[in-house]
Every structure is written in C-alpha cells, then in structure tokens.
Amino acid sequence: MSDLSIPPAQAPKTARDPALWTAAQGLEGAFLSEMLKSAGLGAPRGGFGGGPGEEQFGSMLRDMQVQDLVSSGGLGLAEQIYDALVVRGDG
C-alpha cells in the first residue's frame, strides 16, 4: 500500500495591495490575449466568415474570454508578477 500524504494547508495570503494586484492581473491578461491571438483565436475564418467586422469583434470576444479566465485564477502568472512587484517595492 502506498503512502499518500495530504499536503499541509497553505497559510492564507496576507491582504494584497489592490493597485499592484490589478496591475499584475492586467499583465497576465495582456500576455494571454497575445498568446491566444498568435494561436488564431478570434481570427477571421476565411471565405464564409463573418465579414469585415469579424476580426474586430473576434478580438473583443478574445479579450472578454481572457478577462474571465484571469478573474477566475488564470494561469497563476498574476500571482508571480504580484510577488515580484511586492519584493521590488520592499527593497
């Protein structure tokens, strides 16, 4: 029988600086938006696509999807950026 240990509960995070947290989430969102754009999400589909406005509205849809992704936890990049900003601000 293998020993499956449960990791200890993490201590709750201290209160975050709202301005730094918003900036960190914004940077994560910008990164994700560019990555999804490079992957082709929101790009026109070719011959039978949605016309000239499809690219513009596709980017709006992509940005809203990224915003939803970041607000629900994202990839954890915002946490790393925030931690780096706090460390830089203390020193």
TIMI-2910 file (N, C-alpha, C, CB; in pm, 1 decimal, decimal comma, always signed):
<rs>
+----------+----------+----------+----------+----------+----------+----------+----------+----------+----------+----------+----------+------+
!      n_x !      n_y !      n_z !     ca_x !     ca_y !     ca_z !      c_x !      c_y !      c_z !     cb_x !     cb_y !     cb_z ! resn !
+----------+----------+----------+----------+----------+----------+----------+----------+----------+----------+----------+----------+------+
!    +84,0 !   -117,4 !     +0,0 !     +0,0 !     +0,0 !     +0,0 !    +88,6 !   +123,8 !     +0,0 !    -95,6 !     -0,3 !   +121,1 !  Met !
!    +64,0 !   +215,5 !    -88,9 !   +146,2 !   +335,5 !    -96,9 !   +100,1 !   +438,8 !     +4,7 !   +141,9 !   +394,2 !   -238,0 !  Ser !
!   +193,7 !   +520,0 !    +46,9 !   +165,2 !   +623,6 !   +144,9 !   +128,2 !   +752,1 !    +70,7 !   +287,3 !   +646,5 !   +239,6 !  Asp !
!     +0,2 !   +782,8 !    +65,5 !    -46,2 !   +904,3 !     +0,1 !    -68,0 !  +1010,5 !   +106,9 !   -176,9 !   +878,6 !    -81,5 !  Leu !
!    +25,4 !  +1100,5 !   +115,8 !    +12,7 !  +1203,8 !   +218,0 !    -59,6 !  +1325,4 !   +161,1 !   +151,2 !  +1244,0 !   +272,2 !  Ser !
!   -135,1 !  +1388,8 !   +244,9 !   -207,6 !  +1508,8 !   +206,3 !   -118,8 !  +1628,0 !   +237,6 !   -345,4 !  +1519,3 !   +280,0 !  Ile !
!    -96,9 !  +1716,0 !   +138,8 !    -10,6 !  +1831,3 !   +164,0 !    -73,0 !  +1922,0 !   +269,7 !    +14,6 !  +1910,2 !    +33,6 !  Pro !
!     +9,3 !  +1987,7 !   +350,3 !    -44,8 !  +2076,8 !   +452,4 !   -118,1 !  +2193,9 !   +388,7 !    +66,7 !  +2127,8 !   +543,7 !  Pro !
!   -218,4 !  +2241,6 !   +458,2 !   -294,4 !  +2355,9 !   +407,4 !   -203,6 !  +2477,9 !   +402,1 !   -419,3 !  +2384,2 !   +495,8 !  Ala !
!   -215,9 !  +2553,4 !   +296,0 !   -135,0 !  +2673,3 !   +283,2 !   -191,0 !  +2782,1 !   +372,8 !   -129,4 !  +2720,7 !   +137,0 !  Gln !
!   -101,6 !  +2859,7 !   +428,1 !   -144,6 !  +2972,3 !   +510,5 !   -217,2 !  +3072,9 !   +422,6 !    -23,6 !  +3038,7 !   +582,3 !  Ala !
!   -319,5 !  +3137,1 !   +475,0 !   -391,1 !  +3235,2 !   +393,2 !   -300,0 !  +3350,9 !   +354,9 !   -514,3 !  +3287,7 !   +467,6 !  Pro !
!   -321,3 !  +3399,5 !   +233,5 !   -241,6 !  +3511,8 !   +184,1 !   -273,6 !  +3636,5 !   +265,0 !   -267,8 !  +3536,6 !    +33,5 !  Lys !
!   -171,6 !  +3717,6 !   +285,1 !   -195,4 !  +3844,8 !   +351,4 !   -271,4 !  +3935,7 !   +255,7 !    -61,7 !  +3910,6 !   +397,1 !  Thr !
!   -324,5 !  +4042,4 !   +307,8 !   -401,2 !  +4135,6 !   +223,8 !   -313,0 !  +4187,8 !   +110,7 !   -456,7 !  +4254,1 !   +308,6 !  Ala !
!   -369,3 !  +4191,0 !     -6,5 !   -295,3 !  +4237,1 !   -123,9 !   -316,4 !  +4386,0 !   -143,9 !   -338,3 !  +4159,8 !   -249,5 !  Arg !
!   -216,4 !  +4448,8 !   -202,6 !   -229,3 !  +4587,8 !   -244,9 !   -316,8 !  +4586,7 !   -370,2 !    -87,5 !  +4655,2 !   -272,3 !  Asp !
!   -435,8 !  +4648,3 !   -365,1 !   -527,9 !  +4640,2 !   -478,9 !   -470,3 !  +4694,3 !   -610,3 !   -653,3 !  +4715,2 !   -446,1 !  Pro !
!   -392,7 !  +4800,7 !   -603,1 !   -336,0 !  +4857,9 !   -725,7 !   -234,4 !  +4763,3 !   -788,8 !   -270,2 !  +4993,3 !   -696,1 !  Ala !
!   -148,4 !  +4702,8 !   -707,1 !    -49,1 !  +4608,4 !   -760,9 !   -116,0 !  +4482,1 !   -813,7 !    +54,1 !  +4571,4 !   -653,0 !  Leu !
!   -220,4 !  +4435,1 !   -743,9 !   -290,0 !  +4314,4 !   -788,8 !   -359,8 !  +4339,4 !   -921,6 !   -391,7 !  +4267,9 !   -683,2 !  Trp !
!   -422,1 !  +4456,5 !   -936,3 !   -487,9 !  +4491,0 !  -1062,2 !   -386,3 !  +4499,6 !  -1175,3 !   -563,8 !  +4623,8 !  -1048,9 !  Thr !
!   -270,3 !  +4558,3 !  -1147,4 !   -165,0 !  +4567,7 !  -1249,1 !   -114,4 !  +4429,1 !  -1287,9 !    -48,3 !  +4654,2 !  -1198,0 !  Ala !
!    -96,2 !  +4341,7 !  -1189,5 !    -48,1 !  +4205,5 !  -1217,3 !   -149,1 !  +4128,5 !  -1301,1 !    -20,3 !  +4130,0 !  -1086,2 !  Ala !
!   -277,8 !  +4141,4 !  -1268,6 !   -381,4 !  +4074,4 !  -1347,3 !   -387,2 !  +4132,1 !  -1488,8 !   -518,8 !  +4087,8 !  -1278,4 !  Gln !
!   -367,4 !  +4262,0 !  -1501,6 !   -366,0 !  +4324,1 !  -1634,4 !   -252,5 !  +4271,3 !  -1721,0 !   -354,4 !  +4475,0 !  -1621,4 !  Gly !
!   -135,9 !  +4253,4 !  -1660,1 !    -22,5 !  +4199,4 !  -1735,0 !    -46,8 !  +4054,3 !  -1775,8 !   +105,6 !  +4209,6 !  -1652,1 !  Leu !
!   -104,8 !  +3976,0 !  -1685,5 !   -136,4 !  +3837,6 !  -1721,2 !   -238,6 !  +3835,1 !  -1834,4 !   -189,9 !  +3759,8 !  -1598,4 !  Glu !
!   -338,2 !  +3922,5 !  -1827,4 !   -440,2 !  +3928,8 !  -1932,3 !   -381,8 !  +3967,6 !  -2066,9 !   -548,6 !  +4027,1 !  -1893,8 !  Gly !
!   -293,1 !  +4065,8 !  -2066,4 !   -229,9 !  +4108,0 !  -2192,3 !   -147,6 !  +3994,0 !  -2251,8 !   -140,2 !  +4232,0 !  -2169,3 !  Ala !
!    -74,6 !  +3922,7 !  -2166,0 !     +5,7 !  +3808,9 !  -2211,8 !    -83,3 !  +3701,0 !  -2272,9 !    +87,6 !  +3750,3 !  -2095,4 !  Phe !
!   -189,6 !  +3663,4 !  -2200,4 !   -279,6 !  +3558,7 !  -2250,2 !   -347,9 !  +3600,3 !  -2379,7 !   -384,8 !  +3524,7 !  -2144,9 !  Leu !
!   -387,6 !  +3725,8 !  -2388,8 !   -453,2 !  +3773,8 !  -2509,8 !   -361,1 !  +3762,3 !  -2631,6 !   -498,1 !  +3918,8 !  -2491,3 !  Ser !
!   -235,0 !  +3800,7 !  -2612,5 !   -138,9 !  +3790,5 !  -2723,3 !   -111,4 !  +3644,7 !  -2760,7 !     -7,3 !  +3860,4 !  -2685,9 !  Glu !
!   -104,2 !  +3557,7 !  -2661,9 !    -80,1 !  +3416,5 !  -2690,0 !   -198,7 !  +3355,2 !  -2764,8 !    -53,9 !  +3339,4 !  -2559,2 !  Met !
!   -320,3 !  +3388,8 !  -2722,4 !   -438,3 !  +3335,7 !  -2791,3 !   -452,6 !  +3395,6 !  -2930,5 !   -564,8 !  +3363,2 !  -2709,5 !  Leu !
!   -413,3 !  +3521,2 !  -2946,4 !   -415,8 !  +3583,7 !  -3079,1 !   -317,8 !  +3511,7 !  -3172,4 !   -380,5 !  +3735,3 !  -3069,6 !  Lys !
!   -198,6 !  +3480,8 !  -3121,1 !    -99,2 !  +3408,8 !  -3201,2 !   -146,1 !  +3268,3 !  -3236,7 !    +33,2 !  +3401,3 !  -3126,4 !  Ser !
!   -228,0 !  +3210,4 !  -3148,9 !   -281,3 !  +3076,5 !  -3174,9 !   -398,5 !  +3078,9 !  -3273,2 !   -325,4 !  +3011,9 !  -3044,2 !  Ala !
!   -447,2 !  +3199,3 !  -3306,0 !   -553,2 !  +3210,8 !  -3406,0 !   -693,4 !  +3224,6 !  -3348,5 !   -549,5 !  +3092,7 !  -3494,7 !  Gly !
!   -707,9 !  +3236,1 !  -3216,5 !   -839,5 !  +3253,6 !  -3157,1 !   -892,4 !  +3392,4 !  -3190,5 !   -834,0 !  +3232,5 !  -3004,2 !  Leu !
!  -1009,2 !  +3398,1 !  -3251,1 !  -1070,0 !  +3525,5 !  -3288,1 !  -1032,4 !  +3573,9 !  -3426,9 !  -1032,3 !  +3629,0 !  -3188,9 !  Gly !
!   -955,0 !  +3494,2 !  -3501,5 !   -916,2 !  +3532,5 !  -3636,9 !  -1029,8 !  +3502,7 !  -3734,4 !   -787,4 !  +3458,7 !  -3679,7 !  Ala !
!  -1038,7 !  +3579,0 !  -3842,6 !  -1140,7 !  +3551,2 !  -3943,4 !  -1126,5 !  +3409,3 !  -3998,1 !  -1131,9 !  +3652,9 !  -4057,8 !  Pro !
!  -1238,9 !  +3348,0 !  -4034,1 !  -1238,3 !  +3207,8 !  -4075,3 !  -1223,9 !  +3186,1 !  -4225,3 !  -1363,2 !  +3142,8 !  -4029,3 !  Arg !
!  -1205,1 !  +3286,9 !  -4301,4 !  -1185,8 !  +3266,6 !  -4443,7 !  -1309,0 !  +3298,9 !  -4525,4 !  -1144,8 !  +3126,3 !  -4469,3 !  Gly !
!  -1331,3 !  +3224,6 !  -4633,5 !  -1433,4 !  +3251,9 !  -4732,7 !  -1574,1 !  +3276,9 !  -4681,9 !  -1437,8 !  +3142,2 !  -4824,0 !  Gly !
!  -1621,5 !  +3196,1 !  -4592,2 !  -1758,6 !  +3211,5 !  -4543,3 !  -1761,5 !  +3261,9 !  -4399,5 !  -1833,3 !  +3078,9 !  -4553,2 !  Phe !
!  -1668,3 !  +3350,1 !  -4365,8 !  -1660,5 !  +3405,4 !  -4231,2 !  -1766,6 !  +3511,7 !  -4208,5 !  -1522,7 !  +3463,6 !  -4206,2 !  Gly !
!  -1746,0 !  +3591,2 !  -4105,3 !  -1844,8 !  +3689,7 !  -4064,1 !  -1828,4 !  +3825,6 !  -4126,5 !  -1841,3 !  +3704,2 !  -3919,4 !  Gly !
!  -1749,5 !  +3839,8 !  -4228,3 !  -1734,0 !  +3967,9 !  -4295,1 !  -1622,4 !  +4052,2 !  -4235,3 !  -1863,0 !  +4043,9 !  -4289,6 !  Gly !
!  -1615,8 !  +4180,1 !  -4277,2 !  -1503,7 !  +4265,3 !  -4235,9 !  -1498,7 !  +4292,2 !  -4084,8 !  -1511,2 !  +4396,7 !  -4309,1 !  Pro !
!  -1612,0 !  +4287,2 !  -4015,6 !  -1612,1 !  +4316,0 !  -3873,0 !  -1574,0 !  +4198,4 !  -3785,6 !  -1745,1 !  +4364,4 !  -3832,8 !  Gly !
!  -1558,4 !  +4081,4 !  -3845,7 !  -1531,8 !  +3962,0 !  -3766,0 !  -1400,8 !  +3972,2 !  -3688,6 !  -1529,0 !  +3839,7 !  -3855,4 !  Glu !
!  -1296,5 !  +4026,4 !  -3749,9 !  -1167,9 !  +4036,3 !  -3681,1 !  -1179,0 !  +4129,7 !  -3561,1 !  -1058,3 !  +4085,7 !  -3777,6 !  Glu !
!  -1246,7 !  +4243,1 !  -3578,5 !  -1261,3 !  +4337,2 !  -3467,6 !  -1341,3 !  +4275,4 !  -3353,4 !  -1328,8 !  +4466,1 !  -3515,4 !  Gln !
!  -1454,2 !  +4215,4 !  -3385,3 !  -1536,6 !  +4156,2 !  -3280,9 !  -1474,2 !  +4028,4 !  -3225,1 !  -1675,7 !  +4126,8 !  -3334,7 !  Phe !
!  -1395,3 !  +3959,7 !  -3306,2 !  -1323,1 !  +3842,7 !  -3257,8 !  -1222,9 !  +3881,2 !  -3150,6 !  -1252,3 !  +3772,3 !  -3372,9 !  Gly !
!  -1155,8 !  +3995,4 !  -3169,4 !  -1060,2 !  +4039,7 !  -3067,4 !  -1132,5 !  +4080,8 !  -2939,8 !   -975,5 !  +4156,8 !  -3120,1 !  Ser !
!  -1252,0 !  +4138,5 !  -2952,3 !  -1329,5 !  +4174,3 !  -2833,8 !  -1372,5 !  +4049,6 !  -2757,9 !  -1452,3 !  +4257,5 !  -2872,9 !  Met !
!  -1414,1 !  +3947,6 !  -2831,0 !  -1453,5 !  +3821,7 !  -2768,7 !  -1334,2 !  +3758,6 !  -2698,1 !  -1511,4 !  +3724,7 !  -2873,4 !  Leu !
!  -1219,1 !  +3759,0 !  -2764,5 !  -1097,7 !  +3703,4 !  -2705,0 !  -1061,8 !  +3778,2 !  -2576,8 !   -980,7 !  +3709,5 !  -2805,0 !  Arg !
!  -1070,5 !  +3911,2 !  -2579,3 !  -1037,4 !  +3989,6 !  -2460,9 !  -1132,7 !  +3961,6 !  -2345,3 !  -1039,3 !  +4137,3 !  -2494,4 !  Asp !
!  -1260,2 !  +3941,5 !  -2374,3 !  -1356,7 !  +3909,8 !  -2268,6 !  -1331,2 !  +3769,2 !  -2212,8 !  -1501,6 !  +3920,6 !  -2322,5 !  Met !
!  -1295,0 !  +3676,5 !  -2298,8 !  -1263,4 !  +3541,8 !  -2252,3 !  -1138,9 !  +3543,4 !  -2164,4 !  -1243,4 !  +3446,8 !  -2371,4 !  Gln !
!  -1039,5 !  +3622,1 !  -2202,8 !   -917,7 !  +3634,3 !  -2122,9 !   -948,9 !  +3699,2 !  -1988,5 !   -811,0 !  +3716,0 !  -2198,6 !  Val !
!  -1030,9 !  +3803,1 !  -1990,2 !  -1068,0 !  +3870,2 !  -1865,4 !  -1136,7 !  +3772,1 !  -1769,9 !  -1160,7 !  +3990,8 !  -1894,1 !  Gln !
!  -1225,2 !  +3690,2 !  -1822,8 !  -1294,1 !  +3590,4 !  -1741,2 !  -1194,8 !  +3486,7 !  -1688,3 !  -1405,4 !  +3521,3 !  -1822,8 !  Asp !
!  -1102,1 !  +3445,1 !  -1772,3 !  -1000,8 !  +3347,5 !  -1732,3 !   -913,1 !  +3402,4 !  -1620,1 !   -914,0 !  +3308,1 !  -1852,6 !  Leu !
!   -867,1 !  +3525,5 !  -1634,3 !   -779,4 !  +3586,5 !  -1534,2 !   -853,5 !  +3606,4 !  -1402,3 !   -724,7 !  +3721,1 !  -1585,3 !  Val !
!   -978,4 !  +3652,2 !  -1409,1 !  -1053,4 !  +3677,6 !  -1285,3 !  -1086,5 !  +3548,6 !  -1210,5 !  -1182,2 !  +3753,0 !  -1316,6 !  Ser !
!  -1086,4 !  +3435,8 !  -1281,1 !  -1114,0 !  +3308,0 !  -1213,9 !   -986,1 !  +3234,6 !  -1173,9 !  -1197,7 !  +3218,5 !  -1304,3 !  Ser !
!   -874,1 !  +3301,3 !  -1177,8 !   -748,6 !  +3240,6 !  -1131,9 !   -640,0 !  +3235,7 !  -1236,4 !   -774,3 !  +3103,2 !  -1084,2 !  Gly !
!   -678,2 !  +3236,6 !  -1362,2 !   -580,0 !  +3238,2 !  -1470,3 !   -481,4 !  +3123,3 !  -1464,3 !   -505,1 !  +3366,8 !  -1468,3 !  Gly !
!   -360,4 !  +3151,3 !  -1504,6 !   -254,6 !  +3050,7 !  -1506,4 !   -163,1 !  +3062,7 !  -1385,5 !   -173,1 !  +3062,5 !  -1633,8 !  Leu !
!   -190,0 !  +3157,8 !  -1298,3 !   -103,5 !  +3182,2 !  -1184,2 !     +5,8 !  +3282,5 !  -1213,9 !    -42,5 !  +3054,2 !  -1138,4 !  Gly !
!     +5,7 !  +3335,1 !  -1333,5 !   +106,9 !  +3432,0 !  -1371,7 !    +90,2 !  +3562,4 !  -1294,1 !   +100,5 !  +3458,5 !  -1521,7 !  Leu !
!    -34,0 !  +3603,8 !  -1269,2 !    -58,9 !  +3727,2 !  -1194,7 !     +0,0 !  +3717,0 !  -1053,9 !   -210,6 !  +3756,8 !  -1187,5 !  Ala !
!     -9,7 !  +3600,2 !   -994,0 !    +46,0 !  +3579,3 !   -859,5 !   +197,1 !  +3597,2 !   -861,4 !     +9,7 !  +3438,9 !   -806,2 !  Glu !
!   +262,6 !  +3541,2 !   -963,3 !   +407,9 !  +3554,5 !   -974,3 !   +448,8 !  +3699,6 !   -998,3 !   +460,8 !  +3465,9 !  -1087,4 !  Gln !
!   +375,1 !  +3767,9 !  -1085,5 !   +404,2 !  +3908,5 !  -1114,2 !   +384,2 !  +3992,0 !   -988,6 !   +314,8 !  +3961,2 !  -1229,0 !  Ile !
!   +273,1 !  +3967,8 !   -917,8 !   +244,8 !  +4042,0 !   -794,8 !   +357,1 !  +4022,8 !   -692,7 !   +110,1 !  +3997,1 !   -734,7 !  Tyr !
!   +396,6 !  +3897,3 !   -672,1 !   +504,7 !  +3870,1 !   -577,0 !   +632,6 !  +3942,9 !   -615,5 !   +531,2 !  +3720,1 !   -568,2 !  Asp !
!   +663,4 !  +3946,7 !   -744,7 !   +783,2 !  +4017,4 !   -790,9 !   +771,1 !  +4168,0 !   -767,6 !   +807,6 !  +3989,1 !   -939,8 !  Ala !
!   +651,6 !  +4223,7 !   -789,4 !   +631,7 !  +4365,9 !   -767,1 !   +643,1 !  +4401,1 !   -619,0 !   +496,2 !  +4409,0 !   -821,0 !  Leu !
!   +592,0 !  +4314,9 !   -532,0 !   +599,9 !  +4339,9 !   -387,3 !   +744,2 !  +4333,5 !   -341,4 !   +514,3 !  +4237,7 !   -308,6 !  Val !
!   +818,7 !  +4234,6 !   -388,3 !   +959,8 !  +4222,1 !   -349,4 !  +1037,5 !  +4343,2 !   -398,0 !  +1021,8 !  +4091,9 !   -406,2 !  Val !
!  +1013,3 !  +4386,4 !   -521,3 !  +1083,1 !  +4503,0 !   -575,9 !  +1046,8 !  +4629,2 !   -499,1 !  +1050,2 !  +4520,7 !   -724,4 !  Arg !
!   +919,8 !  +4638,8 !   -455,9 !   +874,9 !  +4757,2 !   -384,8 !   +930,0 !  +4765,1 !   -243,5 !   +725,4 !  +4760,3 !   -380,7 !  Gly !
!   +961,4 !  +4650,5 !   -181,6 !  +1012,9 !  +4649,8 !    -44,7 !  +1160,7 !  +4687,9 !    -40,2 !   +992,6 !  +4512,4 !    +18,5 !  Asp !
!  +1231,9 !  +4655,6 !   -147,0 !  +1377,2 !  +4673,3 !   -146,5 !  +1413,1 !  +4806,8 !   -189,0 !  +1445,0 !  +4575,0 !   -232,6 !  Gly !
+----------+----------+----------+----------+----------+----------+----------+----------+----------+----------+----------+----------+------+
</rs>
